[in-house]
Amino acid sequence: MSSLTAARDERPLGDAPQFGELGKKLQELETRALSALKVPRPGLPFNVLAPRVASVVLARWGRPCEEAFAFLATSHPLELLRLVASGGLDVADLTFAAEIAGRIQDSRVVRVLLPLLKHVSPVVREGALYGLAAHADDQVLGLIRTMADKDPSPGVRAAAEDVLSTQ
Amino acid sequence: MSRLVLRFAKRRASWEEPTAAGVREIEFTNRKTGVVDLRPSVYAVDEGEVLRAYAEHAAAAPIDPEAAPLGIDLGGMKLRVEASDGSIKFQLTRTRHAEIIVEDVVALDALIDIARTELPARSRNLKKADVRKFVQEKLAAGDEEWSRLAEEPTCKDWVKKLRPKPPADPT
């Protein structure tokens, strides 16, 4: 798998090239303003998000849920990838976050979701499969085929078959 | 022969969780509120209607991501089932929608445990390819309910992709 990930986009999840230097300065100002307003620092799992994004998510949802993940996928896609990669989501949230992350049109999605195909929880592996369905190049399809044959969970094997049959 | 009392799963693998609490967390807990659903939705359908019910449920339910194509038959247990209107988009799933009324989390876990113990007999495994074929055929045949749904702005992408292609312009 390392050779597969090495060939992919290795840009860090934290940068936001579309906003440039001005965007970075605005983010710094926003962070300082939130700090000055004594907005509490978000707890787990949202503490990995940029402060301005975490404050929006906390205010609107308060806890991880599909709607919050969908919002992040649309408005702050790299933040969702960072959240998924952080290891801070529990199994019941991570499976849905992984699936929703698959909507993001960015090559870094694959880098974040591939390790989840080896997650100890079958439910998380299933979510990662659904997320990867929209990013399935030959290499990813090869891994999904292996899961369809060899994953210990019947549900994951069936999910992998589903993904393969709808490509 | 009595109808199935079918609960569609959110994940195929969740019913393999080693404890009822694990299943409950994924399948019966509102992730937005963290509250356990003590009135879970089910459909009372005949064996031959499972595929249709799933397709309609997945296409019309205000849920995203779509459910996994796995139904668990909760029939044959001591259940309090109350009919309740389903989505207005399809006649079958509207009229066959119901809710199981569960007293508390302990009762829900007991129900889950029975279903987990008898999972092979209670599972109705569908294939997504079969679901899509069913929908594609409905759309190709101009089925009124499906055609109307496919034209709605909120129609899910997977349904839109199954719409018949317009004939190529001969010019």
Interface residues (C-beta under 8 A of the other chain):
Chain A: W61 R63 P64 C65 E66 E67 A70 V91 A92 D93 T95 F96 E99 I100 P122 V123 R125 E126 G127 Y130 S153 P154 G155 V156 A158 A159 E161 D162 S165 T166
Chain B: R11 R12 A13 S14 W15 E16 E17 E25 I26 T29 R31 K32 G34 I63 D64 P65 A68 P69 L70 N125 K127 K128 A129 R132
